[in-house]
Amino acid sequence: MIRHILLIKFKAAVDAAQIAASKMLFERMPEKIEGVVAVEWGLNDSPEGLNKNFTHSVFMTFADEAARSRYLPHPEHEALKQQFVPLVEDIIVFDYSV
């Protein structure tokens, strides 16, 4: 399995409806792309204050390397990026194998 983590800092002008629409697009990926096993969306609630203004996270699980390779160029991923990327001020993407 591959874990795919996004830490997201949205632009200040982005509203709750735009964030909710992004969340929905991410959460639909397992239905749309074979090998996307799970997607979790989270809002930072750490009391430590070490999030460096990153407020949201996406935690995806791919079945294997082939699934991640299918996801990255997939038209559904490209459609998600067209909606999502303009909202983002900064992002960290981190993958690791389980």
C-alpha positions in Angstrom: 0.0 0.0 0.0 0.9 3.6 -0.6 -0.1 6.4 1.7 -0.5 9.8 0.1 -0.7 12.8 2.4 -1.6 16.4 1.5 -1.2 19.2 4.0 -3.1 22.2 2.7 -3.1 25.9 3.3 -6.0 27.5 1.5 -5.9 31.1 0.2 -7.5 33.6 2.6 -10.3 34.4 0.2 -11.5 30.8 0.0 -14.8 30.2 1.6 -16.4 27.2 3.4 -18.4 26.2 0.3 -15.3 26.0 -1.9 -13.6 23.9 0.8 -16.6 21.6 1.1 -16.7 21.1 -2.7 -13.0 20.1 -2.7 -13.6 17.7 0.2 -16.4 16.1 -1.8 -14.2 15.7 -4.9 -11.5 14.0 -2.9 -13.9 11.7 -1.1 -15.3 10.5 -4.4 -12.0 9.3 -5.7 -12.4 5.6 -4.4 -15.6 5.4 -6.5 -14.0 6.8 -9.6 -10.4 5.4 -9.7 -9.6 1.7 -9.3 -7.0 1.2 -6.5 -7.8 4.3 -4.5 -8.7 2.3 -1.3 -9.6 5.2 1.0 -9.7 8.9 1.5 -9.9 10.9 4.7 -10.2 14.6 5.0 -9.2 16.4 8.2 -9.2 19.8 9.8 -6.3 20.6 12.0 -7.2 20.7 15.7 -3.9 20.3 17.3 -3.4 22.4 20.4 0.4 22.5 19.8 0.3 25.3 17.2 3.0 23.7 15.0 0.9 23.4 11.8 2.6 26.4 10.2 -0.8 27.7 9.0 -1.7 24.5 7.2 -5.3 23.9 8.1 -6.5 20.8 6.3 -5.2 17.4 5.3 -6.1 14.7 2.9 -4.9 11.2 3.7 -5.3 8.7 0.8 -4.5 5.1 0.6 -3.6 3.4 -2.7 -3.6 -0.4 -3.1 -0.2 -0.4 -4.6 2.3 1.5 -6.8 0.2 0.7 -9.9 -2.9 2.4 -8.4 -0.9 5.5 -7.6 0.4 5.5 -11.1 -3.2 5.3 -12.5 -4.4 8.1 -10.2 -1.8 10.7 -11.0 -2.7 11.2 -14.7 -6.3 10.0 -14.4 -9.0 12.4 -15.9 -10.8 12.5 -12.6 -7.7 13.6 -10.7 -7.1 16.2 -13.4 -10.7 17.5 -13.0 -10.1 17.6 -9.2 -6.9 19.6 -9.6 -8.6 22.2 -11.9 -11.1 23.0 -9.1 -8.7 22.5 -6.1 -5.3 24.0 -7.1 -6.6 27.6 -7.6 -7.8 27.6 -4.0 -4.4 26.6 -2.5 -1.9 29.0 -1.2 0.6 26.2 -0.2 0.6 22.4 -0.1 2.9 19.6 1.1 2.6 16.3 -0.6 4.2 13.3 1.1 4.0 9.6 0.1 5.3 6.5 1.7 5.0 2.8 1.3 3.4 0.6 3.9 
